[in-house]
Amino acid sequence: MKTSFDRARLVMLGLLLALLAVGLWAYHGVGSSLREIRATGLRTLLNTQVGTLQQWVAERRHEAEQLAADADFGLRLQHLALGRGGDPAQLARAVLDQAASIGITAALLIAPDGRILAASEAERIGSRVSADFLAHMPTALRGKSVFVRPRVEAGRTLGRAWMATPVRVAGGKVVAVLALGSPVDKGFGDLFSAARLGQSGEALAFDAEGWLLSPSRQAIELEQRGLSPRLQLPAGEQATLLARQAIAVATKGGDGLLLDPYESYLGRDVIGAWRWLPELDIGVAIEIEAGEAYAPLVYLQVGFAVVLLLLFAVWLTGFLAPGTLATMLRREGQKQLGPYKLLRQIGEGAISNVYLAQHRMLKRPAAVKVLKQQATTEEWTARFQREVQLSSSLHHPNTIAIYDYGTGPQGEFWYAMEYLEGLSLADLVERYGPVPPPRTAHILRQACASLWEAHSCGLVHRDIKPQNLMLCEIRGERDVVKVLDFGLVKQIGGEDTRDLTAHMRILGTPLYMSPERIRNPADADGRADIYALGAVGFFLLTGKRLFETETEHDLTYHVLHEVPRLASECSPFAVPVELDALIGRCLEKDAAKRPQTIAEMASALDGVLVHQPWRRDQIEAWWQQNWVAETDPGRRFTADTK
């Protein structure tokens, strides 16, 4: 009996030594994994911050262009610019009243020589704009709106970021520039204040000299220590490592990732990521203190030490059977894939399930799509792998973000993506009926923005349909479109352009497939996505299918041979001629007769939105009146699980 007891203790001692070796190996592995997780997190947050900034600038540009083109304000601006009369201060105040709802606090009308013709601050009328502002005037005078970043004088960031847009007369000649200013500490600064990571993280904007253009999280400490709001080391004039790298590529742009701790402008060890945006003349950075970023390693050390002590105590008493620990670990792993803990199933399709999950360390919610065991064929596994690998290279705010992927303990393929709250366009029309033309153009324009990036990377989606376009509420921003499910994506123009569907049956929804896709699934370029967007636009405007048929065979024949109806013939709304014609062009059987690029389609939609905008107050009114979140959060994620 005693011999058996001693043998069990020896076995337990061997287990302890093995666990120690595995623990050391695991610690090294977790350290590497944590660096990868931090790298992914910093890149994702940086991409999101840059996308948010670019979207904010695009909105300011659109709003300024609308004001300049307004039938009333535009004419009054032209008369004042041409010296035909008008009260400068009154006109500027009227412009400001019109734009106040979008956070504009200042307005200027500037002559081509830089002289201020009208201003919301009357004392500025007759003076000249700053040299920095004047340097941006040639771009605006050539007919292109331009963003003018906040500037720094005497170590202090001045009050506003500006959007300057041309004022044209009949014939298109630019006679003046309209500039709208947003306060740095509110509209512009709020973009960065909202993206602060953890307890010490910061999202920063800075200029080519390292001066901070956005509010610092540590503004009070900077003031108490007498430090300048500048990315430089507290002990000297040298810029921080991040600032040096970013400023070195200021003229051409670029980005970087710093995972080894470096000294911040407050003298603390941090890690960070940066990107320089030459078109805005701004650098954007994300930083977090290294101690907070790598804190899980400390917890791992403590936890592992406690486990070893407990096991050593058990070894001394000999009460714990060697198989118990393995049983506990198996139970713990039953509900986890990679670093994601599966909370509950929120969707099911023919070949995959979707789960609401949470990252074990970041505590970030995610949607995890898992290929079912019975569908783990070479065809579908290849499709899933291609979907995640290609779509993970896309970072546009209107494209669903892919976080991670891998294989589970049973060999099942899975990938994690951002968890969205909202409803698909199919659900939108089913619940609330046809969509008004301004909102339709607003939705299609965002889908174009996502596909613009994909097409520029040589990727064609090929499965655009209402079920794969989701209307979301993201961090308080409503009516945000997300393009989902790149499972049929095709890569063109690269070294390896082999099309998986060339060796498979036709996949996709025939109602939204272009004729060339039906004839030859492998023969499709970006114009196939343009056709699908046209079909989606018809569906939104009318609430009807493009072709009403009883069988898929009849539907295929109609797609190939029948000319579709105009949206204006079926819609309950008065569809603008420009939008009606654009939808008709997108649905041409001959790809050569459609808009040839997604950029061309986006430009046409911009023209529609200038005259019939879908305004922020309309967006808020619709959501407050109609949208009630489902009691089951899982129903709010409507990605096509197939």
TILOLO-787502 format. One line per field, with one value per residue (C-alpha): residue number from 0; x, y, z. Coordinates in Angstrom, 1 decimal. Layout:
N
seq <- c(NUM, ...) .
x <- c(X, ...) .
y <- c(Y, ...) .
z <- c(Z, ...) .
% end
This chain:
642
seq <- c(0, 1, 2, 3, 4, 5, 6, 7, 8, 9, 10, 11, 12, 13, 14, 15, 16, 17, 18, 19, 20, 21, 22, 23, 24, 25, 26, 27, 28, 29, 30, 31, 32, 33, 34, 35, 36, 37, 38, 39, 40, 41, 42, 43, 44, 45, 46, 47, 48, 49, 50, 51, 52, 53, 54, 55, 56, 57, 58, 59, 60, 61, 62, 63, 64, 65, 66, 67, 68, 69, 70, 71, 72, 73, 74, 75, 76, 77, 78, 79, 80, 81, 82, 83, 84, 85, 86, 87, 88, 89, 90, 91, 92, 93, 94, 95, 96, 97, 98, 99, 100, 101, 102, 103, 104, 105, 106, 107, 108, 109, 110, 111, 112, 113, 114, 115, 116, 117, 118, 119, 120, 121, 122, 123, 124, 125, 126, 127, 128, 129, 130, 131, 132, 133, 134, 135, 136, 137, 138, 139, 140, 141, 142, 143, 144, 145, 146, 147, 148, 149, 150, 151, 152, 153, 154, 155, 156, 157, 158, 159, 160, 161, 162, 163, 164, 165, 166, 167, 168, 169, 170, 171, 172, 173, 174, 175, 176, 177, 178, 179, 180, 181, 182, 183, 184, 185, 186, 187, 188, 189, 190, 191, 192, 193, 194, 195, 196, 197, 198, 199, 200, 201, 202, 203, 204, 205, 206, 207, 208, 209, 210, 211, 212, 213, 214, 215, 216, 217, 218, 219, 220, 221, 222, 223, 224, 225, 226, 227, 228, 229, 230, 231, 232, 233, 234, 235, 236, 237, 238, 239, 240, 241, 242, 243, 244, 245, 246, 247, 248, 249, 250, 251, 252, 253, 254, 255, 256, 257, 258, 259, 260, 261, 262, 263, 264, 265, 266, 267, 268, 269, 270, 271, 272, 273, 274, 275, 276, 277, 278, 279, 280, 281, 282, 283, 284, 285, 286, 287, 288, 289, 290, 291, 292, 293, 294, 295, 296, 297, 298, 299, 300, 301, 302, 303, 304, 305, 306, 307, 308, 309, 310, 311, 312, 313, 314, 315, 316, 317, 318, 319, 320, 321, 322, 323, 324, 325, 326, 327, 328, 329, 330, 331, 332, 333, 334, 335, 336, 337, 338, 339, 340, 341, 342, 343, 344, 345, 346, 347, 348, 349, 350, 351, 352, 353, 354, 355, 356, 357, 358, 359, 360, 361, 362, 363, 364, 365, 366, 367, 368, 369, 370, 371, 372, 373, 374, 375, 376, 377, 378, 379, 380, 381, 382, 383, 384, 385, 386, 387, 388, 389, 390, 391, 392, 393, 394, 395, 396, 397, 398, 399, 400, 401, 402, 403, 404, 405, 406, 407, 408, 409, 410, 411, 412, 413, 414, 415, 416, 417, 418, 419, 420, 421, 422, 423, 424, 425, 426, 427, 428, 429, 430, 431, 432, 433, 434, 435, 436, 437, 438, 439, 440, 441, 442, 443, 444, 445, 446, 447, 448, 449, 450, 451, 452, 453, 454, 455, 456, 457, 458, 459, 460, 461, 462, 463, 464, 465, 466, 467, 468, 469, 470, 471, 472, 473, 474, 475, 476, 477, 478, 479, 480, 481, 482, 483, 484, 485, 486, 487, 488, 489, 490, 491, 492, 493, 494, 495, 496, 497, 498, 499, 500, 501, 502, 503, 504, 505, 506, 507, 508, 509, 510, 511, 512, 513, 514, 515, 516, 517, 518, 519, 520, 521, 522, 523, 524, 525, 526, 527, 528, 529, 530, 531, 532, 533, 534, 535, 536, 537, 538, 539, 540, 541, 542, 543, 544, 545, 546, 547, 548, 549, 550, 551, 552, 553, 554, 555, 556, 557, 558, 559, 560, 561, 562, 563, 564, 565, 566, 567, 568, 569, 570, 571, 572, 573, 574, 575, 576, 577, 578, 579, 580, 581, 582, 583, 584, 585, 586, 587, 588, 589, 590, 591, 592, 593, 594, 595, 596, 597, 598, 599, 600, 601, 602, 603, 604, 605, 606, 607, 608, 609, 610, 611, 612, 613, 614, 615, 616, 617, 618, 619, 620, 621, 622, 623, 624, 625, 626, 627, 628, 629, 630, 631, 632, 633, 634, 635, 636, 637, 638, 639, 640, 641) .
x <- c(0.0, 2.8, 4.7, 1.6, 1.3, 5.0, 4.7, 1.7, 3.7, 6.6, 4.2, 2.8, 6.4, 7.0, 3.8, 4.9, 8.2, 6.5, 4.1, 6.9, 8.6, 5.3, 4.6, 7.9, 7.2, 3.7, 4.9, 7.2, 4.4, 1.8, 4.3, 4.7, 0.9, 0.3, 2.6, 0.6, -2.7, -1.4, -0.2, -3.6, -5.4, -3.2, -3.5, -7.3, -7.7, -5.4, -7.3, -10.6, -9.3, -8.0, -11.2, -13.2, -11.1, -11.4, -15.1, -15.4, -13.4, -15.5, -18.7, -17.4, -16.4, -19.8, -21.6, -19.4, -20.0, -23.7, -23.7, -21.7, -24.1, -27.2, -29.6, -29.9, -26.6, -24.6, -26.0, -25.5, -21.9, -21.3, -22.7, -20.5, -17.4, -18.1, -18.7, -22.4, -23.5, -24.5, -23.8, -20.6, -21.3, -25.0, -24.2, -21.5, -23.9, -26.6, -24.1, -23.2, -26.8, -27.3, -24.2, -24.4, -26.3, -23.2, -20.8, -19.5, -18.6, -17.0, -17.4, -15.2, -15.6, -12.1, -11.1, -8.5, -5.8, -6.5, -8.5, -11.5, -14.7, -17.1, -16.7, -18.8, -16.4, -17.0, -13.6, -11.8, -13.6, -11.0, -8.0, -6.1, -5.9, -2.7, 0.2, -0.6, -4.2, -3.1, -0.9, -4.0, -5.9, -4.5, -6.1, -9.5, -9.2, -8.6, -12.1, -11.3, -12.3, -9.4, -9.0, -6.9, -5.6, -5.5, -2.3, 0.1, 1.5, 3.7, 3.3, -0.5, -3.0, -5.3, -9.0, -10.3, -10.0, -11.2, -12.8, -12.4, -14.5, -14.7, -17.5, -18.4, -20.4, -22.2, -19.7, -17.8, -15.3, -14.1, -14.5, -14.0, -13.5, -16.0, -14.3, -16.2, -14.4, -15.0, -13.5, -10.5, -11.7, -15.1, -15.8, -12.2, -11.0, -13.9, -12.8, -9.7, -11.1, -13.5, -10.8, -8.7, -7.6, -7.9, -6.7, -3.6, -4.2, -4.4, -5.4, -3.4, -3.2, 0.0, 1.7, 5.1, 6.8, 5.3, 2.8, -0.4, -3.5, -5.9, -6.6, -4.2, -5.6, -2.9, -3.5, -3.6, -0.4, 1.3, 0.3, 1.4, 4.8, 5.3, 5.6, 4.6, 1.8, 4.4, 5.7, 9.2, 11.1, 10.6, 14.3, 15.3, 14.3, 14.5, 11.2, 9.8, 10.7, 7.1, 7.2, 10.6, 9.4, 6.2, 7.7, 10.4, 7.8, 5.5, 5.9, 4.9, 2.9, 3.4, 2.7, 4.5, 4.1, 6.2, 5.8, 9.0, 8.5, 9.8, 9.7, 6.6, 6.2, 5.4, 8.5, 6.6, 7.3, 4.6, 3.9, 2.1, 1.2, 1.2, 0.2, 1.0, -1.8, -0.2, -3.5, -4.5, -1.0, -1.6, -0.1, -2.3, -1.0, -2.4, -0.3, -0.8, 1.5, 3.6, 2.7, -1.0, -0.6, 1.5, -0.2, -1.6, 2.0, 2.2, -1.1, 0.1, 3.3, 1.2, -1.4, 1.1, 3.0, -0.2, -1.1, 2.4, 2.2, -1.2, -0.1, 3.0, 0.8, -1.4, 1.7, 2.8, -0.6, -1.1, -4.9, -5.2, -5.3, -3.1, -6.1, -8.1, -6.3, -6.6, -10.3, -10.7, -8.7, -10.8, -14.0, -12.7, -11.8, -15.2, -16.5, -13.4, -11.9, -8.5, -8.6, -12.4, -14.8, -18.1, -21.1, -24.1, -25.2, -26.7, -27.2, -27.2, -26.9, -26.5, -22.8, -21.8, -22.9, -22.3, -21.6, -21.5, -18.0, -15.7, -11.9, -10.4, -7.9, -9.3, -12.9, -14.0, -17.2, -16.9, -19.0, -17.3, -18.4, -17.6, -17.8, -19.9, -18.2, -20.4, -19.5, -15.8, -15.0, -12.1, -14.4, -15.9, -12.8, -10.9, -13.7, -13.7, -9.9, -9.9, -12.7, -10.8, -7.4, -8.5, -11.1, -8.7, -6.6, -9.4, -9.7, -12.3, -14.9, -17.7, -16.2, -16.7, -13.5, -11.9, -10.0, -8.6, -9.0, -7.9, -9.0, -10.7, -9.9, -12.1, -10.4, -13.3, -12.4, -13.5, -12.9, -13.8, -15.2, -16.6, -20.0, -22.5, -25.8, -28.3, -30.3, -29.6, -31.1, -33.4, -34.7, -35.0, -37.3, -39.2, -40.0, -40.3, -41.0, -39.3, -36.5, -36.7, -34.2, -31.9, -31.4, -31.0, -28.2, -26.7, -26.6, -25.3, -22.6, -21.2, -21.3, -19.3, -16.7, -16.2, -16.0, -13.7, -11.0, -11.7, -11.5, -8.3, -6.8, -7.8, -10.7, -14.2, -16.9, -19.4, -22.1, -23.5, -27.1, -29.4, -28.6, -24.9, -25.3, -26.0, -27.3, -25.7, -25.4, -21.7, -20.5, -23.4, -23.1, -26.2, -27.1, -23.5, -23.3, -21.2, -20.4, -20.4, -19.5, -16.6, -17.0, -17.2, -14.5, -12.3, -8.7, -7.8, -4.6, -2.2, 0.3, -2.3, -5.7, -7.0, -10.8, -12.1, -15.6, -14.2, -14.2, -17.4, -21.1, -22.4, -22.6, -24.4, -27.9, -29.1, -31.3, -28.2, -25.8, -24.7, -25.3, -21.6, -21.4, -24.2, -22.6, -19.2, -18.7, -15.0, -15.5, -16.3, -14.6, -15.6, -18.5, -20.3, -20.4, -21.7, -24.6, -25.4, -25.4, -27.8, -30.1, -29.9, -30.7, -33.8, -34.9, -34.5, -36.4, -39.3, -39.4, -39.7, -37.5, -35.9, -37.6, -40.7, -40.5, -41.7, -38.7, -34.9, -34.8, -37.1, -35.2, -31.9, -33.5, -34.8, -31.4, -29.7, -32.3, -35.0, -34.6, -35.5, -38.1, -36.9, -37.1, -39.3, -42.0, -42.3, -41.3, -43.8, -41.4, -40.5, -37.1, -34.7, -33.9, -30.1, -30.6, -33.1, -30.7, -27.7, -29.6, -30.6, -27.0, -25.8, -28.3, -27.2, -26.7, -23.5, -20.8, -19.3, -22.4, -22.4, -20.3, -16.8, -15.5, -17.0, -15.5, -17.6, -20.7, -19.7, -19.2, -22.7, -24.2, -22.4, -24.1, -27.5, -26.8, -25.8, -29.3, -31.2, -29.1, -29.9, -29.3, -28.2, -31.5, -33.4, -31.1, -31.7, -35.4, -35.8, -33.8, -35.5, -39.0, -38.5, -35.5, -36.0, -33.2, -34.1, -34.4, -32.1, -28.8, -27.9, -30.7, -28.9, -26.1, -27.4, -24.4, -25.2, -24.2, -25.1) .
y <- c(0.0, 2.4, 1.5, 2.4, 5.7, 6.6, 5.7, 8.0, 10.8, 10.2, 10.4, 13.7, 15.0, 14.2, 16.0, 19.0, 19.1, 18.7, 21.4, 23.7, 23.1, 23.6, 26.7, 28.3, 27.4, 28.8, 32.0, 32.6, 31.7, 33.9, 36.8, 36.4, 36.0, 39.1, 41.1, 39.9, 40.7, 44.2, 44.7, 43.7, 45.9, 48.9, 48.5, 48.0, 51.0, 53.1, 52.1, 52.9, 56.3, 57.2, 56.0, 58.1, 61.2, 60.7, 60.2, 63.3, 65.3, 63.9, 65.0, 68.5, 68.6, 67.5, 70.0, 72.9, 72.0, 71.8, 75.3, 76.7, 75.2, 76.2, 78.1, 81.0, 81.1, 80.2, 83.2, 85.6, 84.4, 84.9, 88.5, 89.4, 87.8, 89.7, 93.1, 93.2, 94.1, 92.3, 92.7, 90.6, 90.1, 89.3, 86.8, 85.1, 84.9, 83.4, 80.7, 80.0, 79.7, 77.2, 75.2, 75.4, 72.1, 70.2, 71.9, 74.8, 77.8, 80.1, 81.0, 83.0, 84.1, 84.6, 86.4, 84.6, 86.9, 85.8, 88.9, 88.1, 89.4, 88.2, 86.7, 85.5, 87.5, 91.0, 92.3, 89.9, 91.4, 93.1, 91.4, 88.5, 84.8, 83.4, 82.3, 78.6, 79.0, 80.9, 77.9, 75.8, 78.4, 77.3, 73.9, 75.4, 77.9, 75.0, 73.7, 71.1, 71.4, 71.2, 70.5, 73.0, 71.5, 73.4, 75.4, 76.1, 79.5, 80.3, 76.7, 76.9, 75.1, 77.6, 77.1, 75.6, 73.1, 74.4, 73.0, 75.4, 74.9, 76.8, 79.2, 79.0, 81.2, 80.0, 78.3, 76.8, 79.7, 79.9, 83.4, 82.9, 80.3, 79.5, 78.2, 76.6, 76.2, 73.5, 74.0, 71.9, 71.0, 69.7, 68.4, 67.7, 66.9, 64.6, 62.3, 61.5, 61.7, 59.0, 56.5, 56.4, 52.8, 51.5, 53.6, 55.2, 55.0, 58.0, 58.8, 61.8, 64.1, 66.1, 68.2, 68.0, 69.6, 67.3, 69.7, 68.1, 69.2, 67.2, 67.5, 65.5, 63.1, 64.4, 68.1, 68.9, 67.0, 68.8, 72.1, 71.2, 70.0, 73.0, 70.8, 71.8, 69.9, 68.4, 64.9, 65.4, 63.9, 65.8, 65.9, 67.6, 68.9, 65.5, 64.2, 60.9, 57.8, 57.6, 61.3, 60.9, 58.0, 59.7, 63.1, 61.4, 60.3, 63.4, 64.3, 60.9, 59.2, 55.9, 54.0, 52.2, 49.9, 50.2, 47.2, 47.6, 50.2, 53.8, 57.0, 59.2, 62.9, 62.5, 60.4, 57.1, 53.8, 53.3, 51.2, 52.7, 52.8, 55.8, 56.8, 60.0, 61.4, 63.7, 64.7, 66.2, 67.1, 65.3, 62.5, 60.1, 58.0, 55.5, 55.0, 53.0, 52.6, 49.4, 48.3, 48.3, 46.8, 43.8, 43.5, 40.0, 38.7, 39.7, 38.1, 34.9, 34.9, 35.2, 32.7, 30.1, 30.4, 29.9, 26.8, 25.3, 25.9, 24.3, 21.3, 21.0, 20.9, 18.3, 16.3, 16.4, 15.0, 12.7, 13.3, 14.5, 11.9, 12.7, 12.6, 15.3, 18.3, 17.1, 16.6, 20.2, 21.6, 19.7, 21.0, 24.6, 24.3, 23.1, 26.6, 28.3, 28.7, 30.3, 33.4, 33.7, 32.4, 31.5, 32.9, 31.7, 30.9, 33.8, 32.5, 29.3, 28.5, 25.4, 25.1, 27.4, 28.7, 32.2, 32.8, 35.8, 35.6, 37.6, 37.9, 36.3, 39.2, 42.2, 41.5, 42.8, 41.3, 39.5, 37.4, 34.0, 32.1, 28.3, 25.9, 22.9, 19.5, 18.0, 20.9, 20.6, 19.7, 21.0, 23.3, 25.1, 25.1, 26.7, 29.3, 30.2, 30.5, 32.7, 34.9, 35.6, 36.0, 38.4, 40.4, 40.8, 43.0, 45.5, 48.3, 50.7, 51.7, 50.5, 47.0, 44.5, 44.0, 40.5, 40.0, 36.5, 32.9, 29.4, 25.8, 24.3, 21.2, 19.1, 20.6, 22.9, 26.2, 29.4, 33.2, 36.1, 39.4, 42.6, 42.3, 44.6, 46.0, 46.9, 45.2, 44.1, 46.0, 43.0, 43.4, 47.2, 47.0, 44.0, 45.8, 49.5, 49.4, 51.2, 53.6, 57.3, 58.3, 60.5, 57.7, 55.2, 57.3, 57.7, 53.9, 53.1, 55.8, 54.1, 50.7, 52.3, 53.5, 49.9, 48.4, 51.3, 50.0, 46.4, 47.1, 49.2, 46.1, 43.9, 42.3, 41.8, 41.0, 39.1, 38.6, 42.1, 41.7, 43.3, 40.4, 41.3, 45.0, 46.0, 49.3, 49.8, 52.0, 52.2, 54.2, 56.5, 57.0, 55.8, 54.7, 53.3, 50.7, 47.6, 45.3, 41.7, 38.2, 38.2, 34.5, 34.7, 37.4, 37.1, 38.4, 39.9, 41.3, 39.5, 36.7, 34.1, 34.9, 31.4, 31.5, 28.8, 29.1, 28.2, 24.6, 24.9, 25.3, 28.9, 30.4, 33.6, 35.0, 35.1, 38.1, 40.2, 38.5, 40.2, 38.5, 37.8, 36.1, 33.7, 32.9, 32.4, 32.5, 33.1, 36.0, 39.0, 42.2, 45.2, 46.0, 42.9, 44.5, 47.7, 45.7, 44.2, 47.6, 48.8, 45.9, 46.7, 50.3, 49.2, 47.0, 49.8, 52.4, 50.1, 47.3, 44.9, 42.3, 43.4, 40.5, 38.9, 35.2, 31.9, 29.7, 30.2, 29.2, 32.0, 34.4, 33.5, 34.0, 37.5, 38.5, 37.5, 38.8, 41.1, 44.8, 45.7, 48.3, 51.8, 52.3, 55.4, 53.2, 51.1, 53.4, 55.2, 58.1, 60.7, 59.3, 62.0, 61.7, 61.4, 58.5, 56.8, 57.0, 55.8, 52.7, 52.0, 52.3, 50.0, 47.3, 47.3, 43.8, 44.9, 45.6, 48.2, 50.4, 50.5, 52.9, 51.6, 52.1, 52.2, 55.7, 56.8, 55.5, 57.1, 60.5, 60.2, 59.5, 62.5, 64.6, 63.3, 63.9, 67.5, 68.3, 65.8, 65.2, 62.6, 64.9, 64.1, 65.3, 62.9, 60.0, 60.7, 61.1, 57.8, 55.8, 57.3, 56.7, 53.3, 51.4, 49.4, 47.1, 43.4, 41.8, 39.1, 40.9, 37.9, 38.9, 42.2, 40.4, 39.5, 38.4, 35.7, 32.4, 30.2) .
z <- c(0.0, 1.0, -2.2, -4.3, -2.4, -3.0, -6.6, -7.0, -5.3, -7.7, -10.6, -9.2, -8.9, -12.5, -13.4, -11.4, -13.2, -16.6, -15.7, -14.8, -18.2, -20.0, -17.9, -18.9, -22.6, -22.2, -20.7, -23.6, -26.0, -24.2, -24.3, -28.1, -28.5, -26.3, -28.5, -31.6, -29.9, -29.0, -32.5, -33.9, -31.3, -32.0, -35.8, -35.6, -33.3, -35.5, -38.6, -36.9, -35.7, -39.2, -40.8, -38.3, -39.0, -42.8, -42.6, -40.4, -42.9, -45.8, -43.9, -43.3, -47.0, -48.1, -45.8, -47.0, -50.6, -50.0, -48.5, -51.3, -53.8, -52.0, -54.2, -51.7, -49.9, -53.0, -54.9, -52.0, -51.6, -55.4, -55.3, -52.3, -53.9, -57.2, -55.4, -56.2, -52.7, -49.5, -45.8, -45.1, -41.4, -41.9, -44.6, -42.5, -39.5, -41.8, -43.0, -39.4, -38.3, -41.1, -40.2, -36.4, -36.1, -37.4, -34.9, -37.1, -35.0, -37.6, -41.2, -43.7, -47.3, -48.7, -51.9, -54.2, -52.8, -49.2, -48.2, -45.9, -47.5, -44.9, -41.4, -38.5, -36.4, -37.8, -36.8, -39.2, -42.3, -44.5, -42.9, -44.5, -43.7, -42.1, -44.3, -43.4, -44.6, -47.7, -48.7, -49.0, -51.2, -54.6, -54.1, -53.3, -56.2, -58.6, -57.6, -54.9, -51.3, -48.9, -45.2, -43.2, -40.0, -36.7, -36.4, -33.5, -32.6, -29.6, -28.3, -28.3, -30.6, -32.1, -31.9, -35.1, -37.9, -41.3, -44.4, -47.4, -50.5, -53.7, -54.5, -58.2, -60.6, -63.7, -65.9, -63.0, -62.4, -58.8, -57.5, -53.8, -51.0, -48.3, -45.1, -42.2, -38.8, -36.2, -32.7, -31.8, -28.3, -29.6, -33.1, -34.1, -30.6, -29.8, -32.5, -30.5, -27.0, -27.8, -28.8, -25.7, -24.9, -21.3, -18.3, -20.0, -23.7, -25.9, -29.5, -30.7, -33.8, -34.3, -36.9, -38.7, -35.7, -33.2, -31.7, -30.4, -32.4, -30.3, -26.5, -24.4, -21.8, -19.5, -20.1, -16.3, -15.7, -18.6, -17.1, -13.6, -14.8, -17.2, -20.2, -23.8, -25.6, -27.9, -28.7, -27.3, -24.4, -21.1, -20.5, -23.8, -27.2, -28.9, -30.3, -29.1, -31.1, -32.5, -33.5, -35.2, -37.3, -38.3, -39.2, -41.2, -43.8, -43.6, -47.2, -48.6, -45.8, -44.1, -40.8, -38.1, -35.1, -31.9, -29.6, -27.6, -24.9, -25.6, -23.7, -24.2, -24.1, -20.4, -19.7, -19.3, -21.1, -23.8, -26.9, -29.9, -33.6, -36.0, -39.5, -41.4, -43.6, -46.2, -47.7, -44.3, -43.2, -40.0, -38.0, -36.0, -33.2, -30.6, -27.4, -24.2, -21.3, -21.6, -18.0, -18.8, -22.2, -21.0, -17.6, -18.4, -18.3, -14.6, -13.9, -15.7, -13.5, -10.3, -11.4, -12.5, -9.2, -7.3, -9.3, -8.8, -5.0, -4.9, -6.9, -4.7, -1.6, -3.2, -4.0, -0.4, 0.7, -2.4, -2.5, -6.1, -8.8, -11.8, -14.3, -12.4, -13.7, -17.3, -16.8, -15.5, -18.4, -20.9, -19.4, -19.5, -23.2, -24.4, -24.9, -26.3, -29.8, -29.8, -27.5, -27.8, -25.3, -26.9, -25.0, -27.1, -30.6, -32.4, -36.0, -38.0, -41.7, -43.8, -43.3, -40.4, -37.0, -35.6, -32.0, -29.8, -28.2, -26.0, -26.3, -23.2, -22.5, -24.4, -23.2, -26.6, -28.0, -31.4, -33.7, -34.4, -37.5, -37.2, -40.2, -39.3, -39.1, -41.8, -44.1, -43.6, -47.2, -49.2, -51.2, -48.2, -46.1, -49.0, -49.4, -45.7, -45.6, -48.7, -47.3, -44.1, -45.6, -48.4, -46.4, -43.4, -45.7, -45.9, -43.3, -44.5, -41.8, -44.1, -44.3, -41.5, -39.6, -39.4, -36.1, -36.1, -37.4, -36.8, -36.3, -33.3, -31.3, -33.7, -36.7, -37.5, -39.2, -37.5, -37.8, -35.6, -36.8, -35.3, -33.6, -35.1, -33.9, -36.5, -39.3, -42.9, -45.8, -46.4, -42.9, -43.3, -46.3, -44.9, -41.7, -42.8, -46.5, -49.4, -48.6, -49.7, -52.5, -50.3, -47.8, -50.7, -52.1, -48.7, -48.2, -51.7, -51.3, -48.2, -49.9, -52.7, -50.2, -49.0, -52.5, -53.6, -51.2, -52.2, -55.9, -55.5, -53.8, -56.8, -55.0, -56.4, -53.8, -56.2, -53.5, -53.0, -51.9, -49.2, -46.8, -47.0, -46.4, -42.9, -41.5, -38.0, -35.0, -34.1, -31.1, -31.4, -35.2, -37.0, -40.5, -40.9, -43.7, -43.2, -46.2, -45.0, -46.2, -48.7, -49.1, -52.9, -53.3, -56.4, -56.5, -59.9, -61.2, -58.8, -59.2, -58.2, -59.6, -59.7, -59.2, -56.8, -58.3, -61.7, -60.5, -58.5, -59.2, -59.5, -56.0, -55.1, -55.4, -59.1, -58.5, -57.8, -60.2, -63.3, -66.6, -67.2, -63.8, -64.7, -68.1, -66.7, -62.9, -63.3, -65.7, -63.5, -62.5, -60.5, -62.8, -61.5, -58.0, -59.7, -61.3, -57.9, -56.2, -58.9, -58.1, -54.4, -55.2, -57.1, -54.2, -51.7, -53.7, -54.7, -52.0, -54.9, -56.6, -59.8, -61.7, -60.3, -61.4, -59.9, -60.7, -60.6, -64.3, -65.2, -63.0, -64.8, -68.2, -67.1, -65.8, -69.1, -71.6, -70.1, -69.6, -66.0, -65.1, -64.1, -60.3, -60.8, -62.4, -59.2, -56.4, -54.1, -54.1, -56.6, -57.7, -58.9, -62.6, -61.9, -59.4, -61.6, -64.6, -62.5, -61.3, -64.9, -66.1, -63.4, -64.5, -68.2, -69.5, -71.3, -68.7, -71.0, -70.7, -66.9, -64.8, -65.4, -61.8, -58.4, -58.1, -61.0, -59.3, -56.0, -57.8, -59.3, -55.9, -54.4, -57.1, -56.0, -52.3, -52.9, -54.1, -52.0, -48.8, -46.1, -43.2, -39.7, -38.2, -40.5, -39.5, -35.8, -36.2, -38.1, -35.5, -32.5, -34.1, -35.5, -34.1, -30.9, -30.1, -30.0, -26.6, -27.9, -28.9, -31.1, -33.5, -34.2, -36.0, -39.4, -41.3, -43.9, -42.2, -45.2) .
% end
